[in-house]
Structures are given as C-alpha cells and as structure tokens.
Amino acid sequence: MLEIITTPSLDGIAHGFFTRKGGASSGIFQGLNCGRASSDQAGAVAINRGRVAEAMGVDLPQLVQVNQVHSADVARVDGPLEAAPDADAMVTAVPGLALGILTADCQPVLLADRQAGVIGAAHAGWKGAISGVLEATVQAMRDLGAQDITAVIGPCISQRAYEVGPEMLETFMAEDQDYSRFFAQGQGDRLLFDLPSFGLSCLRAAGVQAEWTGHCTYSDADRFYSYRRTTHAGEADYGRLISAIRL
C-alpha cells in the first residue's frame, strides 16, 4: 500500500509527498522508485508511476514532470508534455494536471493558492535554492494570478545529516553574509548545512506562508530514498521519491 504524506496546510488541494512504500521495485530500489533516469527496471518504474497517477486521480500522461538540472528555471505547464523541458519547477492553473517532482535528499516543494486556482512544484537542492528556484516559482505563480500562496517543503535531508566542506559556506557567504546562520560547526573543518531552513527562509522572504514536514530522508531508510546515504553505503544507484500536486 502506498504511503502518502499530506499536510493540512494544503487542504482542498490534491497533493502528496510519496514515501518509498508500496512500489514494485526491488533490490536497492525496493519500493516506489519513480526515477526513470535510474538503472532500475523500466517496467517497475512505469508501474510505480502508474500507481502515483492513480493515487493523484489522473491518467499517466497527466502526471507531468520536467528534466531536473539543479537550475532556477520554471516551466509553465498547460497540458501533458511530449518532451520534458530542462527545468526544476513547474506552475499551472489548469485543473487535472498533476505536477510531479523527484528527489532523494533535495527539497520537494509543493505550492498552492486555492482561491486563485494556481499550483506549483519545485525541486530545490542547495544549488537550485541559492540560484533562486523557489523565488522564481513564486513569481511564476503570481504571473498566473496567485496572491495568497502556501508552500510546504517535504522530506529532505536534515542538518544533522548534511555535512559539507568550507567551500560551500564560502559560496553562500559570497551571496549574503547572513547565510552563515544556516551552517553549524561539524568535526574538524566540516560544517552542517540546514537545507530546509534555507528553503523556508527563501519562501518566507518571498512573502509565502511556508513550513517543512520535518522528515529527514537520510535518517529513515525504510521510508525514504537518499542519495547521500546510498553514497555512504557504496551502493551503485538510488531510488527517487516523487511528490505531486493537482488542482
């Protein structure tokens, strides 16, 4: 059975942060791997995506995804896509389209303005977040008429599990000296980066009501895929979680 994390903040809008439970994949991909770019069996991934589409109440072509490249690019979606554009977020005002984002430690962000009938979905790792993908998504929604936007960050890697080098702090400090508050001291010269707090800061500064579900992908292998956990374990590949939203 599929496990879908929802939040009262998006009540009235069909949405869900899907865990890895209830899928057809096996081995290191055990569960609901929706990553077509993974080395998982294509048939298993297709079954998994079909189950997600059914749970979202749409046919599979209406489960729309982009080719994620860690950018700040946002695609406006008005119907099923014949070819996925390079982008890391989508917005739409068209009912019946489910916007799907893949993650495995990065932030999946679902956004909605119920009154205006506008939704968005974004993939925000640190590169996309510092490049402005969340602010760009909010602006793209406003261009469609959104005014009162609520955003929820789903399962992603938490600060206690996200060890980085000093060069990443330098990158952030070059953008804004205040960004040092998202880093805590680790062992030696290593630092711990608070990705969801940074995402929340970006969203709130853009005038959006925002929250994080509080789930850490790295720390819960039974429920979530994690690129970093897979890397530490020396595994050859990893599954991708899907998060989706539909008007």
C-alpha positions as CSV (number, residue, x, y, z in Angstrom):
1,M,0.0,0.0,0.0
2,L,1.3,3.5,-0.9
3,E,2.2,5.8,2.0
4,I,1.5,9.4,1.2
5,I,2.4,12.3,3.5
6,T,-0.1,15.2,3.3
7,T,-0.4,18.4,5.3
8,P,-3.4,20.4,6.5
9,S,-1.7,23.5,5.1
10,L,-2.7,22.3,1.6
11,D,-6.2,21.0,2.4
12,G,-8.5,21.4,-0.5
13,I,-5.7,20.7,-3.0
14,A,-4.9,17.1,-4.0
15,H,-1.2,16.6,-3.0
16,G,1.2,14.2,-1.5
17,F,4.8,13.5,-0.6
18,F,5.0,9.8,-1.5
19,T,7.4,7.6,0.5
20,R,9.1,4.6,-1.0
21,K,6.5,2.2,0.4
22,G,4.0,0.4,-1.9
23,G,6.1,0.2,-5.0
24,A,7.1,-2.6,-7.5
25,S,10.9,-2.0,-7.5
26,S,13.2,-4.5,-5.8
27,G,16.8,-4.7,-4.6
28,I,18.5,-1.4,-3.8
29,F,15.4,0.3,-5.3
30,Q,13.0,-1.6,-3.1
31,G,9.7,0.3,-3.2
32,L,8.2,3.2,-5.1
33,N,11.1,4.3,-7.2
34,C,9.9,6.8,-9.8
35,G,13.2,7.7,-11.3
36,R,13.2,6.9,-14.9
37,A,16.9,8.0,-15.1
38,S,17.9,5.4,-12.5
39,S,19.2,1.9,-13.5
40,D,16.1,0.3,-12.1
41,Q,13.9,-1.9,-14.4
42,A,11.9,0.4,-16.7
43,G,8.8,-1.8,-16.2
44,A,8.9,-1.4,-12.4
45,V,9.3,2.4,-12.6
46,A,6.4,2.5,-15.1
47,I,4.2,0.5,-12.6
48,N,5.3,2.8,-9.8
49,R,4.4,6.0,-11.8
50,G,1.1,4.5,-12.7
51,R,0.3,3.9,-9.1
52,V,1.2,7.5,-8.3
53,A,-1.0,8.8,-11.1
54,E,-3.9,6.7,-9.9
55,A,-3.5,8.0,-6.3
56,M,-3.5,11.5,-7.7
57,G,-6.7,10.8,-9.7
58,V,-5.2,11.4,-13.1
59,D,-4.2,9.3,-16.2
60,L,-0.4,8.8,-16.5
61,P,0.1,11.4,-19.3
62,Q,-1.4,14.0,-16.9
63,L,1.4,13.3,-14.3
64,V,3.7,15.9,-15.6
65,Q,7.4,16.0,-14.9
66,V,10.4,18.1,-16.1
67,N,14.1,17.1,-16.6
68,Q,15.6,18.4,-13.4
69,V,19.0,20.0,-13.7
70,H,19.5,21.9,-10.4
71,S,18.6,25.2,-12.1
72,A,16.3,28.1,-11.2
73,D,14.2,27.6,-14.4
74,V,10.4,27.2,-14.1
75,A,8.2,25.7,-16.7
76,R,4.6,26.9,-17.2
77,V,2.5,23.8,-17.9
78,D,-0.8,23.9,-19.7
79,G,-1.1,20.2,-20.7
80,P,0.7,16.9,-20.9
81,L,4.3,17.3,-22.2
82,E,5.6,15.4,-25.2
83,A,9.1,16.1,-24.2
84,A,10.2,17.2,-20.7
85,P,11.9,20.6,-20.7
86,D,15.0,21.2,-18.6
87,A,13.7,22.9,-15.5
88,D,13.4,22.4,-11.8
89,A,9.9,23.7,-11.1
90,M,6.5,23.9,-12.8
91,V,3.4,26.0,-12.3
92,T,-0.1,25.6,-13.7
93,A,-3.6,26.9,-13.5
94,V,-5.1,24.0,-15.4
95,P,-7.2,21.5,-13.4
96,G,-6.5,17.9,-13.9
97,L,-2.7,18.1,-14.3
98,A,-0.5,16.6,-11.5
99,L,2.9,18.3,-11.2
100,G,5.5,15.7,-10.1
101,I,8.9,16.4,-8.6
102,L,11.6,13.8,-8.0
103,T,14.0,14.0,-5.0
104,A,16.4,11.9,-3.0
105,D,17.7,14.4,-0.3
106,C,16.9,17.7,-2.1
107,Q,13.8,19.6,-1.1
108,P,10.5,18.8,-2.8
109,V,8.3,21.9,-2.5
110,L,4.6,22.0,-3.2
111,L,2.8,25.3,-3.5
112,A,-0.8,26.4,-3.9
113,D,-3.1,29.4,-4.0
114,R,-6.6,27.8,-3.5
115,Q,-8.6,31.0,-4.3
116,A,-6.7,31.8,-7.4
117,G,-6.5,28.2,-8.6
118,V,-2.8,28.1,-9.2
119,I,-0.3,25.5,-8.1
120,G,3.4,24.9,-8.3
121,A,6.0,22.2,-7.6
122,A,9.8,22.7,-7.2
123,H,12.9,20.7,-6.8
124,A,15.3,22.6,-4.6
125,G,18.7,21.3,-3.8
126,W,21.3,23.7,-2.5
127,K,22.3,24.8,-6.0
128,G,18.8,25.4,-7.1
129,A,17.8,27.1,-3.9
130,I,20.8,29.6,-3.9
131,S,20.1,30.2,-7.6
132,G,16.6,31.3,-6.7
133,V,14.4,28.5,-7.9
134,L,11.9,29.0,-5.1
135,E,11.5,32.7,-5.6
136,A,11.2,32.1,-9.4
137,T,8.4,29.6,-8.8
138,V,6.5,32.0,-6.6
139,Q,6.9,34.7,-9.2
140,A,5.7,32.4,-11.9
141,M,2.6,31.6,-9.9
142,R,1.9,35.3,-9.3
143,D,2.2,35.8,-13.1
144,L,-0.8,33.3,-13.3
145,G,-2.8,35.3,-10.8
146,A,-1.7,33.8,-7.4
147,Q,-1.7,36.1,-4.5
148,D,-2.0,34.1,-1.3
149,I,0.5,31.2,-1.7
150,T,1.1,28.4,0.8
151,A,4.2,26.3,0.4
152,V,5.2,23.0,2.1
153,I,8.7,21.5,1.9
154,G,8.5,17.7,2.0
155,P,11.0,15.1,3.2
156,C,14.6,16.1,2.5
157,I,18.0,15.8,4.2
158,S,18.2,17.4,7.6
159,Q,21.0,19.5,9.0
160,R,22.3,16.7,11.3
161,A,22.9,14.5,8.3
162,Y,24.2,17.1,5.8
163,E,27.9,17.5,6.2
164,V,29.6,19.9,3.8
165,G,33.0,21.5,3.3
166,P,34.1,25.1,4.0
167,E,33.9,25.9,0.3
168,M,30.1,25.6,0.4
169,L,30.0,28.2,3.3
170,E,32.1,30.5,1.1
171,T,29.7,30.1,-1.8
172,F,26.8,31.1,0.4
173,M,28.6,33.9,2.2
174,A,29.5,35.4,-1.2
175,E,25.8,35.8,-1.9
176,D,24.9,37.1,1.6
177,Q,26.9,37.2,4.8
178,D,23.8,36.4,6.8
179,Y,23.6,33.0,5.2
180,S,26.2,31.8,7.7
181,R,23.3,31.2,10.1
182,F,22.3,28.1,8.1
183,F,25.7,26.4,8.9
184,A,26.7,24.7,12.2
185,Q,30.2,23.5,13.1
186,G,30.8,19.8,12.5
187,Q,34.0,17.8,13.1
188,G,37.3,19.4,12.0
189,D,36.7,21.8,9.1
190,R,33.4,20.2,8.3
191,L,30.1,22.0,8.6
192,L,26.4,21.0,8.8
193,F,24.1,22.8,6.4
194,D,20.4,23.3,7.2
195,L,18.8,22.9,3.8
196,P,15.1,23.1,4.8
197,S,15.7,26.2,7.0
198,F,17.3,27.9,4.0
199,G,14.4,26.9,1.8
200,L,11.9,28.2,4.4
201,S,13.8,31.5,4.6
202,C,13.7,31.9,0.8
203,L,10.0,31.2,0.7
204,R,9.1,33.5,3.6
205,A,11.2,36.3,2.2
206,A,9.2,36.0,-1.0
207,G,6.0,36.6,1.0
208,V,4.8,33.0,1.2
209,Q,3.4,31.0,4.1
210,A,5.8,28.1,4.4
211,E,6.5,25.0,6.5
212,W,8.6,21.8,6.4
213,T,7.1,18.4,7.2
214,G,10.1,17.6,9.4
215,H,11.0,14.3,7.7
216,C,14.7,13.5,7.1
217,T,15.4,11.4,4.1
218,Y,18.8,10.3,5.2
219,S,17.7,9.1,8.6
220,D,14.8,6.9,7.6
221,A,15.8,4.2,5.1
222,D,12.5,2.3,5.4
223,R,10.5,5.3,4.1
224,F,12.8,7.4,2.0
225,Y,15.5,7.2,-0.6
226,S,18.7,9.2,0.0
227,Y,21.5,9.9,-2.4
228,R,23.9,10.7,0.4
229,R,23.0,7.5,2.3
230,T,23.5,5.4,-0.8
231,T,26.8,7.1,-1.4
232,H,28.0,6.4,2.1
233,A,26.9,2.7,1.7
234,G,28.8,2.3,-1.5
235,E,25.7,1.3,-3.4
236,A,25.6,1.6,-7.2
237,D,22.5,3.7,-7.6
238,Y,19.5,5.0,-5.6
239,G,15.7,5.4,-6.0
240,R,13.9,8.7,-6.4
241,L,10.9,9.8,-4.3
242,I,8.0,11.6,-6.0
243,S,5.9,14.5,-4.7
244,A,2.9,15.7,-6.6
245,I,0.1,18.3,-6.5
246,R,-3.0,18.7,-8.6
247,L,-5.9,21.2,-8.9
